[in-house]
Amino acid sequence: MSIQTFWVGDKQYIVSETTSEEKAILKEKYPDLHAQYFPEVSVEPNEVNVSTEIKPAKKVKATDETNN
Amino acid sequence: MSTLAWGKPKIEIAPFVAGVLPVTPTWTEVTNIKEDSTKLNTAKGAKTEAPIEGGDVIDIRYKKNNYSLEVEIWATKGATKPIVDSDGIVAVNYAVRLTPEDVTQAGFMFPKAAVQVEDMFTSKDGKTWKYTFDALLPSTGTKVQAYTQP
């Protein structure tokens, strides 16, 4: 696989090595470029599976320790 | 702002020094470009197929594309060639970058290219110089890279 790069003026950016500060500057000055190389992944909230099934309570055998 | 990256492009060239593109290259804008002469050509990478009996193909492998940028310049009276050649051969590599007419559009750049020059003449156009930049593999990244003018 080739390294993904792009140029802004005389500065070459290597996508995998671009710092968060550089990304912030690129996002402000070149939003299209930023969107192309650093797409923001929208995070969908995970589905929470809530079971509505009512399980019967466990039977507990009562023992009288005093009778031992 | 336009939707397409068409129109009059700005083409800049910078020579390699001691075999590398300097950190701060000396860019020179190519002027007097003949209308509609600027062309980015892609030579598709060779395709190898794995055929099976009956004519179907079970796999295909491609080699990488190669790229060239052509630009023709009017050889006006007293003008000198932007790149010095000897019978078309240019001794050093060049970087070349193109900015579309709408500078907010991404252009492209060959960070390393071999250059060939053709002296041309027709009675219709007079003398022109045709430059062909063949993209070479640079030290980092691909042969053609996106370029944006700051």
Backbone of each chain as ProteinMPNN parsed JSONL, in Angstrom:
{"seq_chain_A": "MSIQTFWVGDKQYIVSETTSEEKAILKEKYPDLHAQYFPEVSVEPNEVNVSTEIKPAKKVKATDETNN", "coords_chain_A": {"N_chain_A": [[0.839, -1.208, 0.0], [0.511, 2.229, -0.838], [1.742, 5.23, 0.69], [-0.524, 7.602, 1.887], [-0.726, 10.862, 0.861], [-0.722, 14.494, 0.742], [-0.425, 17.841, -0.555], [-0.034, 21.124, 0.68], [0.717, 24.064, -0.492], [4.179, 24.279, -0.07], [4.337, 22.318, 1.78], [4.252, 18.976, 2.622], [1.829, 16.723, 3.579], [1.576, 13.792, 5.392], [-0.879, 11.561, 5.609], [-1.309, 9.632, 7.662], [0.4, 10.53, 9.589], [-0.285, 13.016, 10.396], [-0.688, 15.553, 12.759], [-2.922, 16.307, 15.545], [-3.106, 19.026, 15.937], [-2.332, 20.039, 13.451], [-4.383, 18.978, 11.938], [-6.534, 20.413, 12.968], [-5.956, 22.989, 12.092], [-6.043, 22.596, 9.325], [-8.712, 21.902, 9.078], [-9.955, 24.275, 9.673], [-8.93, 26.08, 7.742], [-8.994, 24.737, 5.276], [-11.582, 23.255, 4.72], [-12.775, 21.398, 2.914], [-10.648, 19.837, 2.055], [-9.843, 18.769, 4.469], [-12.097, 17.284, 5.1], [-11.949, 15.382, 3.128], [-9.581, 13.914, 3.615], [-9.552, 13.422, 6.33], [-12.016, 12.17, 7.343], [-14.79, 12.66, 9.441], [-15.998, 10.341, 11.574], [-19.249, 9.529, 12.229], [-20.581, 8.749, 15.322], [-22.768, 6.331, 16.153], [-25.105, 5.791, 18.722], [-24.816, 2.857, 20.685], [-27.044, 0.126, 20.411], [-29.139, -0.673, 23.061], [-29.884, -3.608, 24.543], [-32.598, -4.4, 26.228], [-33.982, -6.67, 28.201], [-37.305, -7.725, 28.554], [-38.318, -9.839, 29.652], [-39.653, -11.625, 32.323], [-38.139, -13.305, 34.786], [-38.652, -16.171, 36.853], [-38.189, -16.033, 40.375], [-35.336, -17.399, 42.051], [-35.561, -20.407, 43.751], [-34.994, -20.706, 47.18], [-33.705, -22.807, 49.519], [-34.696, -22.969, 52.775], [-32.849, -23.305, 55.693], [-32.427, -24.466, 58.948], [-30.062, -23.627, 61.062], [-29.728, -24.076, 63.711], [-30.782, -26.504, 64.293], [-28.891, -28.43, 63.677]], "CA_chain_A": [[0.0, 0.0, 0.0], [1.257, 3.481, -0.868], [1.437, 6.177, 1.762], [-1.439, 8.639, 1.409], [-0.155, 12.189, 1.121], [-1.207, 15.631, -0.047], [0.396, 19.039, -0.39], [-0.593, 22.483, 0.77], [1.931, 24.834, -0.751], [5.407, 23.47, -0.063], [4.306, 21.349, 2.879], [3.635, 17.687, 2.323], [1.191, 16.07, 4.729], [1.375, 12.345, 5.331], [-2.164, 11.457, 6.304], [-1.213, 8.841, 8.904], [1.291, 11.175, 10.561], [-0.732, 14.393, 10.644], [-1.013, 15.738, 14.178], [-4.254, 16.872, 15.782], [-3.004, 20.479, 15.741], [-2.35, 20.262, 12.0], [-5.746, 18.67, 11.468], [-7.414, 21.521, 13.366], [-5.663, 24.111, 11.178], [-6.565, 22.219, 8.003], [-10.18, 21.938, 9.139], [-10.375, 25.68, 9.671], [-8.559, 26.777, 6.501], [-9.332, 23.961, 4.072], [-12.562, 22.261, 5.192], [-12.993, 20.314, 1.932], [-9.455, 18.982, 2.111], [-9.907, 18.059, 5.746], [-13.17, 16.288, 5.015], [-11.522, 14.311, 2.226], [-8.51, 13.067, 4.165], [-9.803, 13.08, 7.733], [-13.478, 12.161, 7.52], [-15.222, 12.464, 10.824], [-16.934, 9.212, 11.642], [-20.319, 9.804, 13.197], [-20.738, 7.604, 16.228], [-24.157, 6.018, 16.485], [-25.155, 5.148, 20.049], [-25.066, 1.419, 20.628], [-28.382, -0.29, 20.796], [-29.103, -1.359, 24.353], [-30.909, -4.646, 24.576], [-33.17, -4.562, 27.565], [-34.92, -7.785, 28.174], [-38.51, -7.476, 29.339], [-38.764, -11.142, 30.152], [-39.604, -11.721, 33.792], [-37.736, -14.653, 35.182], [-39.083, -16.497, 38.227], [-37.129, -15.937, 41.383], [-34.725, -18.678, 42.391], [-36.038, -20.952, 45.032], [-33.918, -20.876, 48.161], [-34.146, -23.719, 50.575], [-34.401, -22.433, 54.101], [-32.324, -24.318, 56.62], [-32.305, -23.971, 60.317], [-28.749, -24.051, 61.548], [-29.795, -24.426, 65.14], [-31.18, -27.888, 64.416], [-27.798, -29.34, 63.332]], "C_chain_A": [[0.873, 1.256, 0.0], [0.826, 4.378, 0.291], [0.556, 7.278, 1.183], [-0.915, 10.011, 1.826], [-0.907, 13.261, 0.331], [-0.354, 16.841, 0.299], [-0.477, 20.264, -0.207], [0.611, 23.401, 0.651], [3.137, 23.901, -0.785], [5.425, 22.42, 1.042], [3.565, 20.083, 2.458], [3.081, 17.091, 3.615], [1.094, 14.575, 4.452], [0.174, 12.058, 6.217], [-2.037, 10.743, 7.649], [-0.362, 9.513, 9.978], [0.87, 12.611, 10.892], [-1.193, 14.533, 12.091], [-2.398, 16.374, 14.333], [-4.25, 18.39, 15.606], [-3.072, 20.81, 14.251], [-3.741, 20.008, 11.432], [-6.697, 19.824, 11.78], [-7.215, 22.72, 12.433], [-6.241, 23.822, 9.794], [-8.088, 22.312, 7.976], [-10.697, 23.37, 9.046], [-10.134, 26.339, 8.312], [-9.027, 26.056, 5.24], [-10.332, 22.87, 4.453], [-12.786, 21.098, 4.224], [-11.857, 19.299, 1.983], [-9.482, 18.122, 3.377], [-10.956, 16.951, 5.686], [-12.758, 15.104, 4.152], [-10.542, 13.349, 2.897], [-8.735, 12.651, 5.61], [-11.317, 13.082, 7.993], [-13.842, 11.881, 8.965], [-16.29, 11.391, 10.85], [-17.997, 9.534, 12.688], [-20.543, 8.543, 14.027], [-22.206, 7.443, 16.584], [-24.177, 5.392, 17.879], [-25.492, 3.668, 19.901], [-26.492, 1.106, 21.082], [-28.298, -1.041, 22.122], [-30.246, -2.367, 24.38], [-31.407, -4.84, 26.025], [-34.226, -5.661, 27.488], [-36.12, -7.477, 29.081], [-39.057, -8.774, 29.936], [-38.628, -11.193, 31.676], [-39.296, -13.161, 34.162], [-38.204, -14.935, 36.595], [-37.912, -16.447, 39.186], [-36.61, -17.325, 41.724], [-35.265, -19.152, 43.733], [-34.862, -21.165, 45.963], [-34.45, -21.743, 49.295], [-33.74, -23.141, 51.93], [-33.924, -23.551, 55.012], [-32.154, -23.69, 57.994], [-31.013, -24.501, 60.915], [-28.789, -24.517, 62.999], [-30.148, -25.889, 65.353], [-30.063, -28.879, 64.137], [-27.125, -29.945, 64.56]], "O_chain_A": [[1.851, 1.341, 0.743], [-0.294, 4.289, 0.793], [0.85, 7.824, 0.119], [-0.692, 10.271, 3.009], [-1.63, 12.963, -0.62], [0.345, 16.86, 1.312], [-1.515, 20.418, -0.851], [1.423, 23.505, 1.571], [3.114, 22.863, -1.447], [6.418, 21.715, 1.216], [2.421, 20.122, 2.005], [3.79, 16.976, 4.614], [0.594, 14.152, 3.409], [0.21, 12.286, 7.426], [-2.59, 11.192, 8.653], [-0.397, 9.113, 11.141], [1.588, 13.329, 11.588], [-1.987, 13.731, 12.582], [-2.964, 16.905, 13.377], [-5.247, 18.977, 15.184], [-3.772, 21.734, 13.838], [-4.211, 20.735, 10.557], [-7.554, 20.173, 10.968], [-8.176, 23.379, 12.037], [-6.851, 24.691, 9.171], [-8.678, 22.742, 6.986], [-11.728, 23.642, 8.43], [-10.991, 27.052, 7.79], [-9.409, 26.692, 4.257], [-9.976, 21.692, 4.503], [-12.966, 19.957, 4.647], [-12.071, 18.087, 1.959], [-9.188, 16.927, 3.352], [-10.734, 15.835, 6.156], [-13.161, 13.969, 4.403], [-10.659, 12.131, 2.765], [-8.181, 11.651, 6.068], [-11.824, 13.894, 8.767], [-13.284, 10.997, 9.616], [-17.345, 11.521, 10.23], [-17.697, 9.775, 13.858], [-20.675, 7.438, 13.502], [-22.805, 8.303, 17.229], [-23.339, 4.541, 18.179], [-26.341, 3.284, 19.097], [-27.044, 1.727, 21.989], [-27.474, -1.943, 22.279], [-31.417, -2.01, 24.256], [-30.709, -5.37, 26.889], [-35.226, -5.546, 26.779], [-35.962, -7.03, 30.217], [-40.086, -8.802, 30.611], [-37.588, -10.834, 32.228], [-40.063, -14.086, 33.897], [-38.164, -14.05, 37.45], [-36.783, -16.785, 38.831], [-37.354, -18.304, 41.689], [-35.397, -18.393, 44.693], [-33.847, -21.741, 45.571], [-35.471, -21.459, 49.921], [-32.566, -22.866, 52.174], [-34.538, -24.616, 55.082], [-31.782, -22.525, 58.135], [-30.899, -25.685, 61.231], [-27.932, -25.289, 63.429], [-29.876, -26.463, 66.408], [-30.26, -30.077, 64.341], [-26.187, -30.731, 64.425]]}, "seq_chain_B": "MSTLAWGKPKIEIAPFVAGVLPVTPTWTEVTNIKEDSTKLNTAKGAKTEAPIEGGDVIDIRYKKNNYSLEVEIWATKGATKPIVDSDGIVAVNYAVRLTPEDVTQAGFMFPKAAVQVEDMFTSKDGKTWKYTFDALLPSTGTKVQAYTQP", "coords_chain_B": {"N_chain_B": [[-16.316, 30.72, -7.039], [-16.15, 27.539, -8.453], [-17.809, 24.536, -9.589], [-16.422, 22.65, -10.972], [-13.014, 21.678, -11.721], [-11.988, 23.157, -13.868], [-10.876, 25.252, -16.655], [-8.474, 27.983, -16.906], [-5.405, 26.784, -16.056], [-2.92, 27.085, -13.454], [0.423, 26.514, -13.793], [3.25, 25.317, -12.234], [6.764, 24.897, -11.938], [9.595, 23.208, -10.531], [13.029, 22.771, -10.152], [14.976, 19.829, -9.381], [17.576, 19.674, -6.983], [20.779, 18.562, -6.671], [19.759, 16.005, -6.916], [17.477, 15.895, -5.325], [14.252, 17.232, -4.302], [14.346, 20.436, -3.155], [13.799, 21.605, 0.257], [12.633, 24.099, 0.388], [11.491, 24.729, -2.454], [12.383, 26.251, -5.636], [10.002, 27.714, -7.254], [8.73, 28.191, -10.506], [6.496, 29.902, -12.516], [4.823, 28.656, -15.341], [4.37, 30.323, -18.306], [2.379, 31.807, -20.999], [0.884, 29.646, -22.023], [-0.432, 27.516, -24.43], [-3.804, 27.59, -25.456], [-6.02, 25.151, -24.168], [-4.112, 23.142, -24.208], [-3.079, 21.869, -22.034], [-2.763, 18.802, -20.488], [-3.525, 16.042, -18.486], [-2.436, 12.875, -18.608], [-3.295, 9.467, -18.29], [-1.8, 6.386, -18.18], [-3.05, 3.355, -18.265], [-2.461, 0.746, -15.911], [-1.054, -2.454, -16.686], [-3.17, -5.276, -17.3], [-3.64, -8.415, -15.886], [-5.091, -11.475, -16.423], [-6.699, -14.322, -14.976], [-7.705, -16.859, -16.565], [-10.182, -19.449, -16.84], [-11.044, -22.736, -17.974], [-13.55, -22.572, -20.418], [-13.898, -19.932, -20.55], [-14.423, -18.115, -18.489], [-13.236, -15.798, -15.957], [-11.252, -16.03, -13.13], [-9.743, -14.425, -11.54], [-8.236, -11.174, -11.435], [-5.422, -9.174, -11.968], [-3.939, -6.027, -11.504], [-1.461, -3.81, -12.758], [0.267, -0.858, -11.589], [-0.936, 2.447, -12.487], [0.482, 4.816, -14.828], [1.571, 8.205, -15.229], [1.367, 11.262, -17.101], [2.021, 14.693, -17.769], [1.102, 17.026, -20.075], [2.025, 19.989, -21.731], [1.782, 22.817, -23.801], [3.643, 25.48, -25.074], [3.602, 28.81, -26.236], [6.113, 29.865, -28.379], [7.172, 32.705, -28.167], [8.46, 35.756, -29.661], [11.747, 36.321, -28.769], [11.451, 34.942, -26.427], [12.524, 32.63, -23.893], [13.2, 29.176, -23.293], [11.409, 27.622, -20.65], [12.525, 25.443, -19.401], [15.686, 24.184, -19.743], [16.976, 22.272, -22.421], [18.611, 19.559, -24.176], [18.45, 18.69, -27.304], [15.894, 17.837, -26.63], [16.31, 16.417, -24.324], [16.313, 16.583, -20.847], [18.376, 17.316, -18.189], [17.979, 17.2, -15.426], [15.655, 16.184, -12.859], [12.292, 17.329, -12.316], [9.858, 18.933, -10.208], [6.396, 19.286, -10.585], [3.481, 21.247, -10.442], [-0.055, 21.782, -10.444], [-2.52, 24.211, -10.355], [-5.95, 24.643, -10.324], [-8.121, 26.965, -12.148], [-10.071, 27.942, -10.393], [-8.995, 28.451, -7.375], [-9.744, 27.298, -5.031], [-10.288, 24.75, -5.555], [-8.943, 21.468, -5.478], [-5.786, 20.854, -6.851], [-3.191, 19.132, -8.565], [-0.072, 17.387, -8.136], [3.09, 16.405, -9.358], [5.495, 15.128, -7.509], [7.944, 14.32, -8.361], [9.424, 14.254, -11.487], [10.321, 13.21, -14.793], [11.45, 15.048, -17.586], [10.592, 15.931, -20.91], [11.27, 17.599, -23.942], [9.771, 19.033, -26.813], [10.412, 20.588, -29.843], [8.286, 22.421, -31.79], [6.551, 23.217, -34.856], [4.159, 24.796, -36.857], [2.606, 26.117, -39.803], [0.274, 27.303, -39.179], [0.285, 27.823, -36.418], [2.82, 28.709, -35.818], [5.868, 28.727, -33.948], [6.124, 26.444, -31.273], [6.678, 25.111, -27.963], [6.65, 21.946, -26.664], [6.086, 20.472, -23.628], [6.59, 17.541, -21.821], [5.855, 15.991, -18.889], [6.798, 13.251, -17.174], [5.585, 11.326, -14.652], [7.443, 10.261, -11.854], [8.277, 7.819, -9.327], [8.128, 9.233, -6.194], [10.062, 10.023, -3.177], [8.336, 9.847, -1.025], [5.04, 8.749, -0.837], [2.573, 8.701, -3.516], [2.766, 8.739, -7.189], [1.254, 10.774, -8.315], [-0.015, 13.441, -6.544], [-2.366, 15.096, -4.417], [-2.748, 18.614, -4.606], [-2.936, 21.735, -3.056], [-3.256, 25.185, -3.317], [-1.904, 27.434, -0.997]], "CA_chain_B": [[-16.073, 29.285, -6.863], [-16.803, 26.69, -9.449], [-17.995, 23.145, -9.187], [-15.407, 21.845, -11.656], [-11.638, 22.198, -11.675], [-11.633, 23.45, -15.253], [-10.454, 26.626, -16.915], [-7.052, 28.268, -17.073], [-4.639, 26.292, -14.904], [-1.61, 27.665, -13.148], [1.399, 25.419, -13.735], [4.537, 25.743, -11.675], [7.801, 23.861, -12.004], [10.748, 23.445, -9.65], [14.064, 21.771, -10.451], [15.659, 19.11, -8.309], [18.952, 20.115, -6.753], [21.564, 17.418, -6.171], [18.951, 14.786, -6.918], [16.284, 15.949, -4.455], [13.482, 18.468, -4.305], [14.711, 21.194, -1.945], [12.733, 21.838, 1.241], [11.957, 25.289, -0.148], [11.812, 24.702, -3.893], [12.253, 27.492, -6.415], [8.917, 27.488, -8.208], [8.603, 29.141, -11.609], [5.219, 29.707, -13.217], [4.927, 28.522, -16.798], [3.473, 31.322, -18.905], [2.076, 31.699, -22.434], [0.448, 28.281, -22.335], [-1.396, 27.464, -25.537], [-5.129, 27.239, -24.949], [-6.476, 23.747, -24.196], [-3.006, 22.203, -24.456], [-2.68, 21.199, -20.796], [-3.45, 17.509, -20.381], [-3.013, 14.988, -17.612], [-2.718, 11.588, -19.242], [-3.095, 8.284, -17.451], [-1.586, 5.119, -18.893], [-3.56, 2.322, -17.358], [-1.566, -0.366, -15.611], [-1.386, -3.676, -17.424], [-4.117, -6.175, -16.622], [-3.363, -9.84, -16.063], [-6.279, -12.24, -16.063], [-6.542, -15.764, -14.735], [-8.889, -17.481, -17.176], [-10.386, -20.885, -16.636], [-11.692, -23.401, -19.119], [-14.92, -22.105, -20.623], [-13.868, -18.489, -20.835], [-14.573, -17.25, -17.315], [-12.005, -15.299, -15.335], [-11.43, -16.165, -11.675], [-9.069, -13.341, -10.835], [-7.582, -10.167, -12.28], [-4.404, -8.4, -11.257], [-3.57, -4.817, -12.251], [-0.244, -3.081, -12.39], [-0.054, 0.548, -11.295], [-1.011, 3.403, -13.59], [1.548, 5.816, -14.971], [0.967, 9.507, -15.523], [2.176, 12.315, -17.717], [1.37, 16.0, -17.931], [1.558, 17.695, -21.298], [1.684, 21.41, -21.836], [2.426, 23.417, -24.967], [3.889, 26.903, -24.802], [3.907, 29.627, -27.419], [7.501, 30.347, -28.408], [7.063, 34.088, -28.647], [9.721, 36.393, -30.045], [12.629, 36.69, -27.654], [11.215, 34.119, -25.235], [13.451, 31.517, -23.678], [12.513, 27.99, -22.781], [11.393, 27.577, -19.173], [13.424, 24.372, -18.973], [16.732, 24.022, -20.753], [17.116, 20.887, -22.872], [19.555, 19.299, -25.248], [17.691, 17.807, -28.206], [14.723, 17.305, -25.932], [16.656, 15.748, -23.062], [16.511, 17.481, -19.696], [19.335, 16.591, -17.334], [17.545, 17.047, -14.03], [14.226, 15.967, -12.619], [11.525, 18.499, -11.886], [8.529, 18.773, -9.609], [5.442, 20.141, -11.305], [2.188, 21.279, -9.761], [-1.099, 22.484, -11.191], [-3.629, 24.784, -9.588], [-7.055, 25.005, -11.225], [-8.5, 28.387, -12.185], [-10.675, 28.158, -9.074], [-7.916, 27.999, -6.484], [-10.276, 26.531, -3.906], [-10.34, 23.356, -6.005], [-7.656, 20.776, -5.352], [-5.054, 20.55, -8.07], [-2.363, 17.953, -8.369], [1.375, 17.63, -8.19], [4.045, 15.304, -9.5], [6.656, 15.552, -6.716], [9.177, 13.996, -9.098], [9.082, 13.954, -12.883], [11.302, 13.345, -15.875], [10.895, 16.026, -18.534], [11.01, 15.843, -22.304], [10.873, 18.821, -24.656], [9.682, 18.913, -28.269], [10.297, 21.844, -30.594], [7.238, 22.186, -32.777], [6.236, 24.342, -35.729], [3.2, 24.662, -37.959], [2.365, 27.445, -40.395], [-0.92, 27.854, -38.514], [0.572, 28.287, -35.054], [4.192, 29.162, -35.611], [6.7, 27.853, -33.123], [5.713, 26.164, -29.896], [7.467, 24.11, -27.229], [5.78, 21.022, -25.945], [6.748, 19.842, -22.48], [5.932, 16.362, -21.252], [6.367, 15.6, -17.565], [6.43, 11.868, -16.837], [5.671, 11.195, -13.191], [8.298, 9.213, -11.299], [7.935, 7.519, -7.935], [8.897, 10.114, -5.291], [10.549, 9.367, -1.953], [7.186, 9.596, -0.145], [3.721, 8.851, -1.449], [2.299, 8.21, -4.866], [3.335, 9.54, -8.279], [0.425, 11.987, -8.406], [-0.531, 13.769, -5.212], [-3.249, 16.266, -4.405], [-2.056, 19.864, -4.274], [-3.794, 22.902, -2.818], [-2.508, 26.435, -3.149], [-2.244, 28.01, 0.32]], "C_chain_B": [[-16.828, 28.498, -7.918], [-16.936, 25.272, -8.92], [-16.897, 22.271, -9.766], [-14.037, 22.508, -11.58], [-11.153, 22.516, -13.085], [-11.164, 24.895, -15.399], [-8.951, 26.759, -17.01], [-6.263, 27.766, -15.856], [-3.379, 27.106, -14.687], [-0.646, 26.487, -12.994], [2.719, 25.982, -13.243], [5.505, 24.566, -11.695], [8.948, 24.237, -11.066], [11.791, 22.366, -9.916], [14.565, 21.069, -9.203], [17.079, 19.662, -8.199], [19.694, 18.958, -6.091], [20.681, 16.185, -5.977], [17.722, 14.792, -6.032], [15.534, 17.27, -4.656], [13.818, 19.232, -3.034], [13.519, 21.401, -1.014], [11.922, 23.075, 0.847], [12.29, 25.372, -1.638], [11.663, 26.074, -4.551], [11.225, 27.249, -7.509], [8.898, 28.588, -9.263], [7.287, 28.854, -12.315], [5.46, 29.632, -14.724], [3.897, 29.462, -17.422], [3.286, 31.056, -20.394], [1.696, 30.277, -22.846], [-0.624, 28.334, -23.422], [-2.737, 26.947, -25.02], [-5.468, 25.764, -25.18], [-5.354, 22.74, -24.441], [-2.627, 21.412, -23.2], [-3.494, 19.912, -20.622], [-2.75, 16.603, -19.392], [-3.422, 13.665, -18.247], [-2.441, 10.458, -18.258], [-2.928, 7.069, -18.351], [-1.983, 4.01, -17.93], [-2.53, 1.224, -17.14], [-2.017, -1.63, -16.324], [-2.29, -4.589, -16.588], [-3.731, -7.616, -16.921], [-4.584, -10.613, -15.566], [-5.932, -13.701, -15.817], [-7.778, -16.452, -15.293], [-8.984, -18.971, -16.834], [-11.07, -21.459, -17.863], [-13.134, -22.919, -19.223], [-15.007, -20.609, -20.794], [-14.071, -17.578, -19.651], [-13.218, -16.854, -16.745], [-12.192, -15.386, -13.829], [-10.684, -15.098, -10.886], [-8.417, -12.405, -11.848], [-6.592, -9.4, -11.415], [-4.014, -7.21, -12.132], [-2.205, -4.319, -11.809], [-0.621, -1.611, -12.217], [-0.123, 1.397, -12.567], [0.269, 4.237, -13.662], [0.926, 7.095, -15.52], [1.936, 10.44, -16.245], [1.339, 13.579, -17.824], [1.973, 16.664, -19.155], [1.14, 19.155, -21.267], [2.475, 22.011, -23.0], [2.495, 24.926, -24.753], [4.166, 27.623, -26.119], [5.35, 30.119, -27.328], [7.494, 31.747, -29.008], [8.451, 34.676, -28.912], [10.526, 36.783, -28.803], [12.456, 35.833, -26.412], [12.278, 33.027, -25.117], [12.668, 30.351, -23.078], [12.525, 27.997, -21.253], [12.279, 26.481, -18.607], [14.42, 24.141, -20.102], [16.87, 22.54, -21.103], [18.223, 20.783, -23.905], [18.92, 18.246, -26.154], [16.556, 17.105, -27.466], [15.016, 16.678, -24.594], [16.934, 16.789, -21.987], [17.314, 16.711, -18.65], [18.835, 16.337, -15.919], [16.049, 16.759, -13.961], [13.585, 17.268, -12.145], [10.313, 18.053, -11.068], [7.619, 19.707, -10.394], [4.108, 20.081, -10.566], [1.214, 22.157, -10.537], [-2.194, 22.942, -10.241], [-4.746, 25.138, -10.561], [-7.363, 26.505, -11.159], [-9.179, 28.799, -10.879], [-9.707, 27.58, -8.044], [-8.423, 27.241, -5.256], [-10.442, 25.051, -4.273], [-8.962, 22.731, -5.82], [-7.057, 20.536, -6.732], [-4.283, 19.261, -7.858], [-0.894, 18.309, -8.568], [2.089, 16.327, -8.502], [5.254, 15.74, -8.663], [7.991, 15.253, -7.413], [8.791, 13.605, -10.526], [10.308, 14.061, -13.771], [10.652, 14.233, -16.936], [11.464, 15.797, -19.927], [10.464, 17.07, -23.041], [10.829, 18.534, -26.158], [9.565, 20.307, -28.872], [9.305, 21.6, -31.72], [7.021, 23.441, -33.622], [5.151, 23.934, -36.718], [2.987, 26.064, -38.514], [1.164, 28.11, -39.728], [-0.545, 28.518, -37.183], [1.944, 28.937, -34.882], [4.908, 28.188, -34.691], [6.12, 27.686, -31.721], [6.69, 25.16, -29.28], [6.496, 23.244, -26.459], [6.578, 20.329, -24.849], [5.919, 18.66, -22.0], [6.633, 15.994, -19.951], [5.87, 14.183, -17.281], [6.66, 11.659, -15.344], [6.54, 10.001, -12.804], [7.875, 8.968, -9.854], [8.775, 8.396, -7.008], [9.331, 9.356, -4.036], [9.399, 9.035, -1.009], [5.891, 9.744, -0.932], [3.674, 8.356, -2.88], [2.849, 9.156, -5.939], [2.561, 10.839, -8.497], [-0.17, 12.242, -7.037], [-1.387, 15.035, -5.301], [-2.447, 17.491, -3.972], [-3.095, 20.985, -4.114], [-2.917, 24.124, -2.614], [-2.895, 27.065, -1.814], [-2.878, 29.401, 0.177]], "O_chain_B": [[-17.989, 28.772, -8.222], [-16.283, 24.87, -7.958], [-16.483, 21.286, -9.156], [-13.916, 23.72, -11.402], [-10.027, 22.176, -13.448], [-11.069, 25.647, -14.429], [-8.238, 25.769, -17.175], [-6.442, 28.274, -14.75], [-2.846, 27.728, -15.606], [-0.864, 25.587, -12.182], [3.232, 26.977, -13.757], [5.124, 23.412, -11.498], [9.232, 25.413, -10.84], [11.471, 21.177, -9.907], [14.578, 21.639, -8.112], [17.691, 20.06, -9.191], [19.262, 18.446, -5.059], [20.833, 15.432, -5.015], [16.993, 13.801, -5.984], [16.093, 18.269, -5.109], [13.595, 18.721, -1.936], [12.369, 21.374, -1.451], [10.696, 23.095, 0.957], [13.264, 26.017, -2.026], [10.917, 26.932, -4.08], [11.526, 26.661, -8.547], [9.034, 29.77, -8.946], [6.996, 27.711, -12.67], [6.198, 30.434, -15.296], [2.709, 29.401, -17.106], [3.947, 30.194, -20.973], [2.133, 29.777, -23.882], [-1.587, 29.096, -23.336], [-2.792, 25.991, -24.246], [-5.225, 25.216, -26.255], [-5.618, 21.606, -24.84], [-1.933, 20.4, -23.291], [-4.725, 19.927, -20.611], [-1.535, 16.419, -19.45], [-4.609, 13.377, -18.402], [-1.475, 10.498, -17.496], [-3.791, 6.76, -19.172], [-1.324, 3.772, -16.918], [-1.821, 0.825, -18.064], [-3.21, -1.846, -16.539], [-2.187, -4.66, -15.363], [-3.522, -7.986, -18.076], [-5.043, -10.425, -14.439], [-4.982, -14.235, -16.39], [-8.777, -16.614, -14.593], [-7.982, -19.638, -16.576], [-11.61, -20.722, -18.688], [-13.851, -22.866, -18.224], [-16.06, -20.074, -21.141], [-13.907, -16.366, -19.785], [-12.198, -17.488, -17.015], [-13.178, -14.875, -13.298], [-10.956, -14.889, -9.704], [-8.094, -12.801, -12.968], [-6.891, -9.027, -10.281], [-3.789, -7.353, -13.333], [-1.846, -4.399, -10.635], [-1.691, -1.179, -12.644], [0.53, 1.11, -13.57], [1.024, 4.344, -12.695], [-0.108, 7.066, -16.188], [3.147, 10.407, -16.027], [0.115, 13.532, -17.951], [3.187, 16.84, -19.257], [0.042, 19.498, -20.83], [3.667, 21.752, -23.163], [1.534, 25.556, -24.312], [4.867, 27.112, -26.993], [5.754, 30.713, -26.328], [7.771, 31.941, -30.191], [9.467, 34.158, -28.447], [10.037, 37.482, -27.915], [13.213, 35.967, -25.451], [12.846, 32.573, -26.11], [11.625, 30.529, -22.449], [13.534, 28.338, -20.637], [12.734, 26.572, -17.467], [14.044, 23.932, -21.256], [16.882, 21.674, -20.229], [18.704, 21.786, -24.433], [18.863, 17.065, -25.811], [16.305, 15.918, -27.671], [14.105, 16.428, -23.805], [17.686, 17.741, -22.193], [16.963, 15.591, -18.281], [19.231, 15.358, -15.286], [15.294, 17.055, -14.887], [14.254, 18.173, -11.646], [9.815, 16.938, -11.224], [8.033, 20.788, -10.813], [3.667, 19.02, -10.126], [1.598, 23.128, -11.189], [-2.718, 22.168, -9.439], [-4.511, 25.862, -11.529], [-6.928, 27.209, -10.247], [-8.899, 29.865, -10.331], [-9.619, 26.364, -7.873], [-7.644, 26.623, -4.531], [-10.702, 24.212, -3.41], [-7.94, 23.397, -5.988], [-7.733, 20.077, -7.652], [-4.68, 18.406, -7.065], [-0.541, 19.367, -9.087], [1.736, 15.272, -7.974], [5.976, 16.647, -9.076], [9.021, 15.849, -7.099], [7.942, 12.739, -10.739], [11.202, 14.875, -13.543], [9.441, 14.169, -17.15], [12.649, 15.509, -20.099], [9.344, 17.514, -22.79], [11.72, 17.884, -26.707], [8.723, 21.104, -28.46], [9.472, 20.673, -32.512], [7.269, 24.562, -33.18], [5.217, 22.869, -37.331], [3.157, 27.062, -37.814], [1.053, 29.336, -39.716], [-0.996, 29.62, -36.87], [2.184, 29.638, -33.898], [4.605, 26.995, -34.656], [5.691, 28.646, -31.081], [7.421, 24.462, -29.983], [5.646, 23.728, -25.712], [7.599, 19.69, -25.104], [4.709, 18.767, -21.8], [7.833, 15.723, -19.921], [4.667, 13.95, -17.164], [7.776, 11.797, -14.843], [6.401, 8.9, -13.337], [7.205, 9.798, -9.238], [10.003, 8.315, -7.03], [8.999, 8.183, -3.865], [9.47, 8.052, -0.27], [5.678, 10.748, -1.612], [4.587, 7.697, -3.377], [3.338, 10.242, -5.627], [3.144, 11.874, -8.822], [-0.765, 11.346, -6.438], [-1.163, 15.909, -6.138], [-1.587, 17.414, -3.095], [-3.999, 21.145, -4.934], [-1.96, 24.101, -1.839], [-4.082, 27.216, -1.523], [-3.223, 30.028, 1.179]]}, "name": "protein", "num_of_chains": 2, "seq": "MSIQTFWVGDKQYIVSETTSEEKAILKEKYPDLHAQYFPEVSVEPNEVNVSTEIKPAKKVKATDETNNMSTLAWGKPKIEIAPFVAGVLPVTPTWTEVTNIKEDSTKLNTAKGAKTEAPIEGGDVIDIRYKKNNYSLEVEIWATKGATKPIVDSDGIVAVNYAVRLTPEDVTQAGFMFPKAAVQVEDMFTSKDGKTWKYTFDALLPSTGTKVQAYTQP"}
